[in-house]
Amino acid sequence: MLKAEISPTRFNGRRHVYDAFIFDVRKPIRTTDVYKYLQRRGIKDVIVEPKYDGLYVQVAKDGSEVRVWSDLGNNLTANISSKIVEKVKQLPCKTLVAEGELELFINGKHEARGLITGLIHRRKRNLPPGVHEVVTLFDCLYLNGVDISTKNTQERLNSLKTLKLPQLLTPSRVPLNMVPYWRVKNPTSLQAVAKKICRLRHFEGVIIKPTNQTARNLRFIKFKKYIEFALSVLKRIPTRTRGVYNYDLGALTHEGKLIKVARSYNTRLRLTPGDHAAVACFNVSAYMKDGKIKRVHLYAPKIQTKTTAPVNSVDTIIKTAKAFGVLEMHRKL
């Protein structure tokens, strides 16, 4: 790797192509549809990894020089924990470009993506007591001057293994981690691994990568958690496309009033204010102030259908999301 390559390494858009499957966290996990999809594409050998709930970063090392970049190419090196930077410096390699996920733990408990975003933009190296940042590396692009991105998924993971990092599912005590992964070749194993990973609440689901694909042509699968609530349509918002609408959606307060908790986008279903809708989302964000929840927001809501079910209350949404591990608490540190 040349000195100039300490800057972010870019691939064309094909690198980030993926297919998505979702599953209701309130029901038993079934990977049947995913495996059938793999069969239709002639894929029989895959790598399964946890889907982390953090921020994508690219870690670059050239001798003792280290850079950590965001997905937009912003230099985050001075913003993240100095322990991460020092650990990268100590890795047994001269040069490295690797992809990873930056996560936040407080007193051993995983915290929401939004909290780590706010923390790194405060530009403080010294973290408050009990606050721990970790980067989990999940792909290797360059190592010791060799372009690893042209190798297949298993070979790239083997390259990461030479860095001798721990492979922890809950890396709440180490600054640098390598993704744990499973190589799967049959539907029974896929089901078992997905269950193992998704039982841990701080994961959003799993990532499934064909073993024989390079980093430059990788098309992977996201298998993500979702949860569904009954909400009231507050407002229908026309878009520039005829017959396609955005909707403001509400839930009930203690007083029986409707407050906005979500906005869905690009829905072909035509609903009227006052209608009830079954709405799926990936997680629920609760925003705290002075120790109390002041606002609730459903992340990436998608209207499934019109429903006659009673509208859920804000309390029900919070309790259900917490019970099934999809509640994110946002607060200032």
Summary of the structure (lengths in Angstrom):
residues: 333
radius of gyration: 21.4
end to end distance: 38.3
largest distance: 63.7
contacts: 1030
relative contact order: 0.16
helix: 20%
strand: 44%
